């Protein structure tokens, strides 16, 4: 089973890109973030045509929104809904025995201070709620957590560690918070495990750069994590960051990442 996660930054605007990616990558399960539409506006027919007819959607008008589209039937799962503001940022499904949890975690604004910046407080609260959930999990449970986590954890996940350490997405408090969540569930970071440090990795590049490759200021904000009960099913060598997709016409500022599971 090939699973992909992708912050699509408007699914209706980029539905042709989604279809192209699914066809070229052979994706079986697609987790999307920032779909930016309500559930009744989601392009269901287009997903059926691309062979992903099974859907779980949490929509929101104009903002946020997450969805899971699958070739395989989906069963309900208990969604780890960690958003205190009730935004459409969490959706889940059980697919081929795997509990898939898909998140669009808040970006956190510009100031890394919980007292001064409500957006940053929201981000930290979201992580704290997820961490409490992770601590209570049975680690043998086949669980995959993925999505736009909006934190680049390592100095090798940012273009400039010293500069980015003062910028929301890579500040020390955020990195510590992400590491705490990962430790709470014993999760494996399947992309980083496939490409060990000191190799630089990125999945997001700002729209501000005319040529994102030339400016080379990427961040690895998108992640796929597996629980101890699922990590042995990760097929070695299959984790992939699909960087060429970022160069397509009118792209999302994120590119998809995929991994294969032997389930």
Number of C-alpha atoms within 10 A of each C-alpha: 18 18 23 29 28 25 27 25 20 19 24 17 15 16 15 12 19 21 17 13 17 19 12 9 14 13 22 17 23 24 26 29 31 24 29 24 22 17 18 9 13 19 13 15 11 16 20 15 10 15 18 23 16 17 20 18 22 22 26 19 13 12 17 24 28 30 26 24 26 22 19 16 14 21 15 11 15 12 15 18 19 23 21 11 9 9 17 25 27 25 26 27 24 18 19 13 13 20 24 26 24 28 32 24 22 23 17 22 17 13 15 23 16 15 10 10 14 15 19 22 18 21 22 22 17 18 22 17 16 19 21 14 16 20 15 10 13 13 18 11 15 20 23 23 21 24 27 26 22 23 25 27 21 17 18 19 23 27 18 13 15 12 11 17 17 14 15 21 25 27 20 16 15 23 16 13 18 21 14 15 20 20 14 18 23 17 23 20 17 22 22 20 12 14 14 11 13 10 9 17 24 21 25 25 23 16 13 9 12 9 12 17 13 8 13 14 15 22 28 28 24 26 24 25 22 27 24 19 17 22 20 13 14 19 16 13 13 15 23 16 20 17 18 9 17 19 14 11 9 11 16 24 19 27 23 27 23 23 22 19 18 11 13
